[in-house]
Amino acid sequence: MDKVRGLGDFALFTGRSLGAVLATRRLWTRVARAVYEQGFRCLPVILIVGTFTGLVLGLQGYYVLNRFGSEALLGVLVSLSLVREMAPVLAALMLVGQAGSALAAELGIQRNSEQIAALDTMGISSCGYLVTPRLLAALFVFPAQTALFVAVGLWGGSLSGSLLLGLDPGVYWSSVQRAVESEDVFECLLKAVTFGLLTMSICAYQGFHAHRIRGATGARAVSAATTKAVVISSIAVLAADYVITSFLI
Amino acid sequence: MTTPLQNGSKTGGPRRNFLLEVDDLHKRFGPHSVLRGVSLGVPRGTLFTVLGPSGAGKSVLLKCLANIEKPENGRISFDGRTLDFRNHAARDSFRRRCSFLFQGNALFDSLTALRNVALPLEQTTSLGRGEIRVRALEALEQLELSDYANHYPGMLSGGMQKRLALARAIVTQPEMVFFDEPTAGLDPLRRNAVFAMIAKYQALFGFTALIVTHDIVEALVASDRVALLHQGEICFCGTPDEFASSAHPVVQSFRDSPAALRSTLDGLRCGVDAPEQS
């Protein structure tokens, strides 16, 4: 029963935060700041993880395809794996680890130090001021970071397939071009937007309600809320990925 | 015993002069009942202090009044109108007319002093950026913080942070300011300074101040009226002079606690000294 109530409360929290778009003043300044926090600061981790994912995909894919004499299809394997599954999921997990955990911890500390209560007593919507900009920013940042992940992943695949293993770069890139269709890009972006909204809402919800954590107060409550936010968000990404894939496949 | 409201009416003027009235307020956390029918009236333009020992429910009372906590039962009236916090328009209107000063100041550490003070104006009024800046700087100047406008709260001393929080509270020109334990954790000199600051700005700006504290000496000197909260109930409400001469046993024990401590310690010392002498 508590789980159902929690889900309802989470849905209301997300709805209230999105509904505050029209009522929050000077929202876009805060959105820009949130885009910087979520996007710019997470750039290195996206670039590094994207590159290595592409490198590993290229390496594994080349040797598997080589068994069937189909090395020329390496571009297809790397691009479709990245665009349909790996880029949205891994980029979301990286963003949860960096931006989501920071958001949960920040809101938890603000709850602890009564900053959220202070906003409420000033007649300022705490959801609108603190959460709405982060959710809106996620709608831009997650697709952009996912696209970047795909780009560097493809480059990584080309690096291991062509430069290290001797596949003709023209063959690799032309198979990439032939393999990726608009439906794949749509699926990729849909997943990115969904994961962004879902994970940032979960992280914000956990941090915002850090005072409700049972058996912990103060710094321990913030720590517990942050851990919970990352764990639930990661599971939610994988579950949502399965649901979206099963509908679109 | 007279109820606090009746008591207040007798000594503090007619009831219509109350800016804030609380009637039979109840609040519990699980099985623990914190407020058990609190009733009091805060006259307009006064500095009203709710005294009480730690754990008496003072902060909970203040948070119920500011709608941070939701009471189970009771009536809160502001300026003659009963507040219904479920009505968003009424709640927002009440919040625009009141400010709350938190025990830990609740300043935004990522915002400068100027932006902290400007925040309520930016978010709740339609004033232009220039006007907001002027008003925020004015508030900082009144609190003698204009040299620190671009400092972050973490760069300010405890007293300055308290003044900054007060500047943020008064920038919207509220009719009432709630102070939650404004002197908690401060030494006696700073406690005096904070009470003096509150009294000074209360006189200057004319807002009604409701303070909860357990600092009895400072409260009796600075306040116009005091109430004593004991075990979730108001057991005394009146002027500081009435408090000083009250024969109510709870008031006496709270008021005379330093003397009682002295007497206990004297007794202990005598007991310890006696065997040594023998």
Boltz contact constraints between the chains, C-beta under 6 A:
constraints:
  - contact:
      token1: [A, 25]
      token2: [B, 123]
      max_distance: 6.0
  - contact:
      token1: [A, 26]
      token2: [B, 122]
      max_distance: 6.0
  - contact:
      token1: [A, 113]
      token2: [B, 104]
      max_distance: 6.0
  - contact:
      token1: [A, 114]
      token2: [B, 102]
      max_distance: 6.0
  - contact:
      token1: [A, 114]
      token2: [B, 106]
      max_distance: 6.0
  - contact:
      token1: [A, 115]
      token2: [B, 106]
      max_distance: 6.0
  - contact:
      token1: [A, 115]
      token2: [B, 108]
      max_distance: 6.0
  - contact:
      token1: [A, 117]
      token2: [B, 68]
      max_distance: 6.0
  - contact:
      token1: [A, 118]
      token2: [B, 106]
      max_distance: 6.0
  - contact:
      token1: [A, 121]
      token2: [B, 66]
      max_distance: 6.0
  - contact:
      token1: [A, 121]
      token2: [B, 100]
      max_distance: 6.0
  - contact:
      token1: [A, 122]
      token2: [B, 120]
      max_distance: 6.0
  - contact:
      token1: [A, 123]
      token2: [B, 92]
      max_distance: 6.0
  - contact:
      token1: [A, 123]
      token2: [B, 95]
      max_distance: 6.0
  - contact:
      token1: [A, 123]
      token2: [B, 96]
      max_distance: 6.0
  - contact:
      token1: [A, 123]
      token2: [B, 124]
      max_distance: 6.0
  - contact:
      token1: [A, 124]
      token2: [B, 123]
      max_distance: 6.0
